Amino acid sequence: MSIVPPSRPHLGDVIGLISKADLPERRKQDLRSAVRSVAKLLGATPPEIAADPALLRRRLEVIFPEAHGLSRGRWANIRSFGVGGDAAPR
């Protein structure tokens, strides 16, 4: 877990941006779910985790999703949404 200084964007901010995005509602639901899943895997709430793709990528590289009850398909979906990777939802 990491506590994010108030001036730095965090995953809670990302969820807020997703909610405001001009995307189909189903896509927004999937993206928000992926962000919440990453936070859960990291043992924190979204506002406690910096929205830093490089840091997230490093932290998620050592996670074994099966050990947390995630299927390979769900993990692939989370990663394909750009959560913890190079892409970010726009």
N, C-alpha and C positions, 0 to 999 in steps of 0.2 A: 504494500500500500504506500502511496505517496500523497502528501497533502500539497495541494497546488496553491501557490500564492494567488490572491484575488485578481491580480493584474494579468495572469496567464490564462489562456483559454483551456478549458477542460472538457471531458467527454459529456458533461451535462450541457455545456454550450453547444456541442455538436448535435445532441438530441434536439435542442431548441431550434437550431438552424434547419435540421431535417424537417421538423414540423412545419416550418414556414416555407419550405422549398416548393417550387412549382413542379410537383411530381404526383403521379397517381397515388391515391391513399394506400393501396396495397404495398407499393414500393417503399413509401415512408414507414409503414409498419415494419417491414422487413429490415430496413436500415436501422431503425430505433432498436429493434430486437437484437440485431447484431452488436450494436454498441453496448447494450445492457449485458449481453452474454460475455463480451470481452471484459467488462468491469467485474462481473461475477468470477470469471476465470482468474482474474488478478486479485481477487479478494478485497475489493473496494467498491464504493459507489461511484457512478459516473463523475460527480463533481470532485472526487478525490484523485482523479487520474488526469494528468496533463494530456492535452490533445496534441501530442508530439509523435508524428508517424514513425520517426526513426527510433525513438525510445520504446514505443509500443511494439514495433517489429522485434527489437532485441528482447523485450520481456516475453513476448509470445513465442519466440523461437524455442524456449526451454519448456514450454507447456506441452503436456501430452493430453490432448483433448479427450481421449478414451478414458483416461483416469478420472475425468470430471463428468463422465456420462454422455459426452457428445459423440455422435456418429461421425464418421469420416465425411459423409455428405453435408452434415450441418456445419462442420468445421470448414469445409471447402466453400460453402455459401458465405459464411462470415468473412473469410479471407477475400472472396470474390467481390464483396461489397467495399473493399478497400479499408476495412477496419484493421488497424495494425499493419498496414502495408503502405505502399507508396501513393495509392489513390485516396482521394477524400471525396465524400459525397458533396455535390454542388447543388 
